[in-house]
Amino acid sequence: MNENLNSNNIENDEFNFINEDSDYQDLITRLIEIKSTIALLEKTIFK
């Protein structure tokens, strides 16, 4: 019984790491988009 709990915990931890990586990738993508938008706005404002 204890072995099953440990096995499930390891699988859950691996799943959480995959989700966290995906969340970080999404965040990085959004930050890059925001950076591009700000750069375009700066070009427009300071023309």
C-alpha positions, 0 to 999 in steps of 0.5 A: 500500500505504501509503495502505491502512495509513493508511486502516485506522489512521484507521478504527481510531482512529475506532472506538476513540474511539467505544468510549471514549465508550461506556465513559465513558457507561457509567461515568457511568451507573454512578456516578449509580446508585451516588450514588443508592444512597448517598443512599438508604442515608444516608436510611435510616441517619440517619432 
